[in-house]
Amino acid sequence: MNYQVNEKGYYGEFGGAYIPEMMVPNIEELRRTYLEIIQSYDFRQEFIGLLKNYVGRPSPLYLARRLSEKYQSNIFLKREDLNHTGSHKINNTIGQILVAKKLGKQRIIAETGAGQHGLATATVCALMGLKCIVYMGAVDVERQAPNVKKMRMLGAEVIPALSGNQTLKDATNEAMRDWINNPVDTHYIIGSVVGPHPYPDMVARFQSVISEEIRWQLDEQTGRENPTRVIACVGGGSNAAGAFYHFLDQENVELIGVEAAGKGVDTAETAATLTLGTPGVLHSSRSILMQTNDGQITEPYSISAGLDYPGIGPLHANLFATKRAKYLWATDAEVLDAALELTQLEGIIPALESAHALAVLKKIQMKPEDVTIVNLSGRGDKDMETYLKHFEKAPPKPSPKGRA
Ligand SMILES: *Cc1c(COP(=O)(O)O)cnc(C)c1O
């Protein structure tokens, strides 16, 4: 079974490039050139050099001792939270800014929801001296003020998207409109494994450094390259794609993606796309989406702004359909508990998104000899307001087991 994209841009029945005619030149240029560019020696040298010396890779693979004790198994954390700018997003923006440079682009556009991808894009634009425009839903501009301030300090122009619900989906629409109007000098840095081919494949390749490192790091620490399972949270699916990538063909490695259930999968306030969705086309790619019977996209909800996207990358839709990966979910309440547990057992405050992956440790069977990798996609600094608001209402009780 081959889980990679085919030459037409499909993962099984998902993917493709459902684009308006006016976007064809941009996508065609990228489709024709991306593999040659990113596989060239010069590109690899520059990409690997920046990941090492600018981002701070390799990110540690850390055996979480007290967490492992609590669950009576072996749990390793892949520390993407320690990357420059605080999440895995920078792996992709470094790669794409180098592609943009090779294509001679002068101007970069991006969409952002919580602001983490906007921040990572503004960062690499400052690094390379390129003009940066970030589209962000007007509601998100209000909600994510600290990231907006950082992007502006980095020299990016943040443009509020005023259409629709004024969140991520609308920001994406605005960015696509900009690209259609500026096809020659502009590159659009998409922030996850979504959008038209070749974006899902290109972004997955840049993020695949995560599982590449896991394999040699695990070998170094335990004498085996393959864990029992890998767990990662899923919004569009880029950190999970990176953490799964080099294990896709290792059928004995269990792959688990975790969606945001919000208030619960039996409520309207949720973002559990694979659990509740149906096939359809969103943002130029065929995948599984949350939509009404007549095809209107339903507004997603999650406590973590980075996961409330109504779609999912086509790679994941295919892993779901072929049952190569399993997709579980975690509610807001379960996520807050898991975040507090990691903080008090290991001294690591995770991003709300990453805490979804941690939350399913309670929902799966782990044997004492199992080796489980949890991809810690980001750090919790950006979520402190949410954590404080919640934990002040219900003061945290330290878990007796954890304090033993
Ligand atoms: C953006 C983000 C996510 C969700 O995006 P994916 O493409 O699904 O990885 C998860 N975790 C963090 C910390 C993020 O910033």
The ligand as an SDF file (V2000), in Angstrom:
LIG
                    3D

 15 15  0  0  0  0  0  0  0  0999 V2000
   -1.2680   25.2430   13.9580 C   0  0  0  0  0  0  0  0  0  0  0  0
   -1.0160   24.3020   15.0580 C   0  0  0  0  0  0  0  0  0  0  0  0
   -1.5560   22.9970   15.0620 C   0  0  0  0  0  0  0  0  0  0  0  0
   -2.5190   22.5050   14.0190 C   0  0  0  0  0  0  0  0  0  0  0  0
   -2.0340   22.4650   12.7330 O   0  0  0  0  0  0  0  0  0  0  0  0
   -1.6410   21.1000   11.9910 P   0  0  0  0  0  0  0  0  0  0  0  0
   -1.4330   21.5100   10.5960 O   0  0  0  0  0  0  0  0  0  0  0  0
   -2.7770   20.1490   12.1780 O   0  0  0  0  0  0  0  0  0  0  0  0
   -0.4120   20.6040   12.6510 O   0  0  0  0  0  0  0  0  0  0  0  0
   -1.2190   22.1370   16.0890 C   0  0  0  0  0  0  0  0  0  0  0  0
   -0.4100   22.5320   17.0960 N   0  0  0  0  0  0  0  0  0  0  0  0
    0.1190   23.7730   17.1430 C   0  0  0  0  0  0  0  0  0  0  0  0
    0.9950   24.1470   18.2820 C   0  0  0  0  0  0  0  0  0  0  0  0
   -0.1680   24.6970   16.1290 C   0  0  0  0  0  0  0  0  0  0  0  0
    0.3620   25.9340   16.1830 O   0  0  0  0  0  0  0  0  0  0  0  0
  1  2  1  0
  2  3  1  0
  2 14  2  0
  3  4  1  0
  3 10  2  0
  4  5  1  0
  5  6  1  0
  6  7  2  0
  6  8  1  0
  6  9  1  0
 10 11  1  0
 11 12  2  0
 12 13  1  0
 12 14  1  0
 14 15  1  0
M  END
$$$$
